[in-house]
Amino acid sequence: MSIASDHGSVIGYACVRTTGPGLETQAALLSAAGCTRIYRDNATSTGGDRTGLSMMLKNLAVDDLVMVTSVDRFAHSILDLCTIINTITAAGAGFRSLDEPWADTRARTARTMLSVVEGLANLERSIMTARLADGRTRAHLRGERTGRPPRFKAEQIAELRSRRAEGASLSQLARSYGVSLTTIRRICV
């Protein structure tokens, strides 16, 4: 079942995860569907290296069609899916999943479905943001500090201020502690 793009190339993307079909199985399915180039990644975690995806997005041309076997091989989350599809469509290319007929940017009904999915991704993002803010507020109410750990302990700050009062310049202090002038200025001024 070969599927051609209107004018551009049909480009495949295969990515192996901890479960599901391997790269060779995906590549065979994508080749059978008409892909002339296939980019591959072995990203078994959300922080995995996805150089194949980056290269594919970089090399997209107008009217190309990006094809995947399944959206779960393509994106780590709904938000990730929407972001990547938006990048593809901004380049003037299309997107299609072999397993999910609703994920085809060339079809009007699929574009509507993808708009709904994008709305859900935005809802997911706002819920996560609200949960993070709520967690920070609860931590502050318990007296816990959030964010990066402080660069200096209280006794180091006292020593810095003492050395500054004795005439040490801000740049001397910054060099001796291996920090930026801004950091020292924040503490001593």
C-alpha contacts under 8 A as a table, 3 or more apart, distances in Angstrom:
res1	aa1	res2	aa2	distance
1	M	32	A	6.65
1	M	33	A	5.48
1	M	34	G	7.84
2	S	32	A	6.27
2	S	33	A	4.18
2	S	34	G	4.72
3	I	33	A	5.64
3	I	34	G	5.67
4	A	10	V	6.63
4	A	34	G	6.60
5	S	8	G	5.81
5	S	9	S	6.46
5	S	10	V	6.03
5	S	63	D	7.01
5	S	64	D	6.51
5	S	65	L	5.78
6	D	63	D	6.60
7	H	63	D	5.71
7	H	64	D	7.18
8	G	61	A	7.22
8	G	62	V	6.81
8	G	63	D	4.62
8	G	64	D	4.18
8	G	65	L	6.92
9	S	35	C	7.62
9	S	36	T	6.85
9	S	63	D	7.42
9	S	64	D	4.76
9	S	65	L	6.26
10	V	34	G	6.54
10	V	35	C	4.71
10	V	36	T	5.87
10	V	37	R	7.16
10	V	64	D	5.89
10	V	65	L	4.78
10	V	66	V	6.12
10	V	67	M	7.04
11	I	35	C	5.11
11	I	36	T	6.04
11	I	37	R	5.06
11	I	38	I	5.82
11	I	39	Y	7.74
11	I	64	D	7.09
11	I	65	L	5.93
11	I	66	V	4.83
11	I	67	M	5.99
12	G	27	A	7.65
12	G	30	L	5.91
12	G	31	S	7.84
12	G	35	C	5.49
12	G	36	T	7.57
12	G	37	R	6.03
12	G	38	I	4.31
12	G	39	Y	6.17
12	G	66	V	5.71
12	G	67	M	4.75
12	G	68	V	5.83
13	Y	27	A	7.99
13	Y	38	I	5.43
13	Y	39	Y	4.82
13	Y	40	R	5.84
13	Y	52	G	7.84
13	Y	53	L	7.20
13	Y	56	M	7.88
13	Y	66	V	7.17
13	Y	67	M	6.33
13	Y	68	V	5.38
13	Y	74	F	7.48
14	A	23	L	5.93
14	A	26	Q	5.85
14	A	27	A	6.37
14	A	38	I	7.03
14	A	39	Y	6.28
14	A	40	R	4.80
14	A	41	D	6.44
14	A	68	V	6.50
14	A	69	T	7.42
14	A	73	R	6.79
14	A	74	F	7.45
15	C	22	G	7.75
15	C	23	L	6.25
15	C	40	R	5.64
15	C	41	D	4.68
15	C	42	N	5.66
15	C	43	A	6.55
15	C	73	R	5.40
15	C	74	F	6.66
16	V	19	T	7.69
16	V	20	G	7.38
16	V	21	P	6.94
16	V	22	G	5.43
16	V	23	L	5.69
16	V	41	D	6.63
16	V	42	N	5.12
16	V	43	A	6.17
16	V	44	T	6.58
16	V	73	R	6.70
17	R	20	G	6.75
17	R	22	G	7.92
17	R	42	N	6.95
17	R	43	A	5.96
17	R	44	T	4.36
17	R	45	S	7.17
17	R	73	R	7.09
18	T	44	T	5.34
18	T	45	S	7.83
21	P	25	T	5.99
21	P	26	Q	6.50
22	G	25	T	5.44
22	G	26	Q	6.34
23	L	26	Q	5.19
23	L	27	A	5.96
23	L	40	R	7.14
23	L	42	N	7.94
24	E	27	A	4.96
24	E	28	A	6.09
25	T	28	A	5.21
25	T	29	L	6.38
26	Q	29	L	5.14
26	Q	30	L	6.12
26	Q	69	T	6.35
27	A	30	L	5.06
27	A	31	S	6.00
27	A	38	I	6.86
28	A	31	S	5.12
28	A	32	A	6.13
29	L	32	A	5.14
29	L	33	A	6.27
29	L	69	T	7.15
30	L	33	A	5.00
30	L	34	G	6.54
30	L	35	C	5.58
30	L	38	I	7.64
30	L	67	M	7.22
30	L	68	V	7.04
30	L	69	T	6.84
31	S	34	G	5.20
31	S	35	C	4.87
31	S	36	T	6.92
31	S	38	I	7.99
32	A	35	C	7.32
35	C	38	I	6.72
35	C	67	M	7.55
39	Y	52	G	5.18
39	Y	53	L	6.81
39	Y	55	M	7.81
39	Y	56	M	6.41
40	R	52	G	5.19
40	R	53	L	7.37
41	D	49	D	7.48
41	D	50	R	5.68
41	D	51	T	6.86
41	D	52	G	5.36
41	D	53	L	7.16
42	N	48	G	7.64
42	N	49	D	7.53
42	N	50	R	7.50
43	A	46	T	7.35
43	A	47	G	7.73
43	A	48	G	4.50
43	A	49	D	5.90
43	A	50	R	6.40
44	T	48	G	6.16
45	S	48	G	5.06
46	T	76	H	6.30
50	R	53	L	5.41
50	R	54	S	6.44
51	T	54	S	4.95
51	T	55	M	6.02
52	G	55	M	5.16
52	G	56	M	6.10
53	L	56	M	5.07
53	L	57	L	6.17
54	S	57	L	5.26
54	S	58	K	6.10
55	M	58	K	5.02
55	M	59	N	6.16
56	M	59	N	5.26
56	M	60	L	6.27
57	L	60	L	5.41
57	L	87	T	7.53
57	L	88	I	6.84
60	L	64	D	6.57
60	L	88	I	7.56
60	L	91	A	6.68
60	L	93	A	7.02
61	A	64	D	5.63
61	A	91	A	6.59
61	A	92	G	6.95
61	A	93	A	6.55
62	V	91	A	6.13
62	V	92	G	4.44
62	V	93	A	5.17
63	D	92	G	5.90
63	D	93	A	4.75
63	D	94	G	6.78
64	D	92	G	7.58
64	D	93	A	4.73
64	D	94	G	6.26
65	L	93	A	5.64
65	L	94	G	4.59
65	L	95	F	5.61
65	L	96	R	7.26
66	V	88	I	7.91
66	V	93	A	7.30
66	V	94	G	6.03
66	V	95	F	4.75
66	V	96	R	6.27
67	M	95	F	5.93
67	M	96	R	4.89
67	M	97	S	5.68
67	M	98	L	7.20
68	V	71	V	6.84
68	V	73	R	7.34
68	V	74	F	6.84
68	V	96	R	6.54
68	V	97	S	4.89
68	V	98	L	6.26
69	T	73	R	7.14
69	T	97	S	5.54
69	T	98	L	4.83
69	T	99	D	5.92
70	S	73	R	5.47
70	S	74	F	6.82
70	S	97	S	5.39
70	S	98	L	6.18
70	S	99	D	5.24
70	S	100	E	6.63
71	V	74	F	4.87
71	V	75	A	6.17
71	V	81	L	7.53
71	V	97	S	6.37
71	V	99	D	7.96
71	V	100	E	7.49
72	D	75	A	5.74
72	D	76	H	6.96
74	F	81	L	7.24
75	A	78	I	7.32
75	A	80	D	5.52
75	A	81	L	4.96
75	A	84	I	7.87
76	H	80	D	5.94
76	H	81	L	7.21
77	S	80	D	4.99
77	S	81	L	6.13
78	I	81	L	5.01
78	I	82	C	6.22
78	I	117	V	7.17
78	I	118	E	7.47
78	I	120	L	7.79
78	I	121	A	5.47
79	L	82	C	5.21
79	L	83	T	6.15
79	L	118	E	7.18
79	L	121	A	4.85
79	L	122	N	7.29
79	L	124	E	7.92
79	L	125	R	7.63
80	D	83	T	5.12
80	D	84	I	6.18
81	L	84	I	5.33
81	L	85	I	6.10
82	C	85	I	5.15
82	C	86	N	5.99
82	C	114	L	7.78
82	C	117	V	7.58
82	C	118	E	5.76
82	C	121	A	7.44
83	T	86	N	5.18
83	T	87	T	6.32
84	I	87	T	5.03
84	I	88	I	6.28
85	I	88	I	4.98
85	I	89	T	6.14
85	I	95	F	6.85
86	N	89	T	5.17
86	N	90	A	5.92
87	T	90	A	5.12
87	T	91	A	6.42
88	I	91	A	5.29
88	I	92	G	6.78
88	I	93	A	5.51
88	I	94	G	6.51
88	I	95	F	7.11
89	T	92	G	4.98
89	T	93	A	5.11
89	T	94	G	5.89
89	T	95	F	7.69
90	A	93	A	7.34
94	G	104	D	7.46
94	G	105	T	5.61
94	G	106	R	6.24
95	F	103	A	7.25
95	F	104	D	5.53
95	F	105	T	5.39
95	F	106	R	7.38
96	R	101	P	7.75
96	R	103	A	5.55
96	R	104	D	4.20
96	R	105	T	6.58
96	R	106	R	7.95
97	S	100	E	5.38
97	S	101	P	6.64
97	S	103	A	5.58
97	S	104	D	6.49
98	L	101	P	6.83
100	E	103	A	5.57
101	P	104	D	6.38
101	P	110	A	7.50
102	W	109	T	7.37
102	W	110	A	4.64
102	W	113	M	6.38
102	W	114	L	7.55
103	A	110	A	5.73
103	A	111	R	7.75
103	A	113	M	7.67
103	A	114	L	6.80
104	D	107	A	5.88
104	D	110	A	5.43
104	D	111	R	7.03
105	T	108	R	7.40
105	T	110	A	5.96
105	T	111	R	5.23
105	T	114	L	7.81
106	R	110	A	7.47
106	R	111	R	7.32
107	A	110	A	5.21
107	A	111	R	6.23
108	R	111	R	5.13
108	R	112	T	6.39
109	T	112	T	5.07
109	T	113	M	6.28
110	A	113	M	4.88
110	A	114	L	6.04
111	R	114	L	5.01
111	R	115	S	6.18
112	T	115	S	5.04
112	T	116	V	6.45
113	M	116	V	5.07
113	M	117	V	6.25
114	L	117	V	4.85
114	L	118	E	6.03
115	S	118	E	4.98
115	S	119	G	6.19
116	V	119	G	4.99
116	V	120	L	6.32
117	V	120	L	5.02
117	V	121	A	6.22
118	E	121	A	4.91
118	E	122	N	6.25
119	G	122	N	5.12
119	G	123	L	6.23
120	L	123	L	4.92
120	L	124	E	6.05
121	A	124	E	4.92
121	A	125	R	6.14
122	N	125	R	4.99
122	N	126	S	6.22
123	L	126	S	5.15
123	L	127	I	6.14
124	E	127	I	5.16
124	E	128	M	6.17
125	R	128	M	5.15
125	R	129	T	6.13
126	S	129	T	5.01
126	S	130	A	6.11
127	I	130	A	5.11
127	I	131	R	6.13
128	M	131	R	5.06
128	M	132	L	6.14
129	T	132	L	5.17
129	T	133	A	6.20
130	A	133	A	5.13
130	A	134	D	6.04
131	R	134	D	5.00
131	R	135	G	6.06
132	L	135	G	5.05
132	L	136	R	6.21
133	A	136	R	5.12
133	A	137	T	6.19
134	D	137	T	5.10
134	D	138	R	6.22
135	G	138	R	5.15
135	G	139	A	6.14
136	R	139	A	5.06
136	R	140	H	6.17
136	R	146	T	6.80
137	T	140	H	5.15
137	T	141	L	6.22
138	R	141	L	5.06
138	R	142	R	6.32
139	A	142	R	5.10
139	A	143	G	6.35
139	A	144	E	5.13
139	A	145	R	7.09
139	A	146	T	7.28
140	H	143	G	4.90
140	H	144	E	5.27
140	H	145	R	6.46
140	H	146	T	7.50
141	L	144	E	7.42
146	T	149	P	7.91
150	P	153	K	7.05
152	F	156	Q	5.79
152	F	157	I	6.26
153	K	156	Q	5.25
153	K	157	I	6.37
154	A	157	I	5.14
154	A	158	A	6.29
155	E	158	A	5.02
155	E	159	E	6.19
156	Q	159	E	4.96
156	Q	160	L	6.12
157	I	160	L	5.03
157	I	161	R	6.20
157	I	187	I	7.03
158	A	161	R	5.22
158	A	162	S	6.09
159	E	162	S	5.01
159	E	163	R	6.11
160	L	163	R	5.19
160	L	164	R	6.13
160	L	173	L	7.25
160	L	187	I	7.98
160	L	188	C	7.13
161	R	164	R	4.99
161	R	165	A	6.11
161	R	187	I	7.61
161	R	188	C	5.61
162	S	165	A	5.06
162	S	166	E	6.27
163	R	166	E	5.00
163	R	167	G	6.58
163	R	168	A	5.68
164	R	167	G	5.23
164	R	168	A	4.77
164	R	169	S	6.55
164	R	170	L	7.31
164	R	173	L	7.85
164	R	188	C	7.05
165	A	168	A	7.24
168	A	172	Q	6.41
168	A	173	L	6.76
169	S	172	Q	5.17
169	S	173	L	6.37
170	L	173	L	5.15
170	L	174	A	6.12
170	L	181	L	6.54
170	L	184	I	6.38
170	L	185	R	6.75
171	S	174	A	4.96
171	S	175	R	6.13
171	S	181	L	6.01
172	Q	175	R	5.23
172	Q	176	S	6.13
173	L	176	S	5.14
173	L	177	Y	6.19
173	L	184	I	6.99
174	A	177	Y	5.39
174	A	178	G	5.78
174	A	179	V	5.08
174	A	180	S	5.68
174	A	181	L	5.41
174	A	183	T	7.73
174	A	184	I	5.95
175	R	178	G	5.00
175	R	179	V	6.58
175	R	180	S	7.83
179	V	183	T	6.50
179	V	184	I	7.34
180	S	183	T	5.32
180	S	184	I	6.71
181	L	184	I	5.22
181	L	185	R	6.04
182	T	185	R	4.98
182	T	186	R	6.10
183	T	186	R	5.20
183	T	187	I	6.58
184	I	187	I	5.20
184	I	188	C	5.96
185	R	188	C	5.24
185	R	189	V	5.36
186	R	189	V	6.06
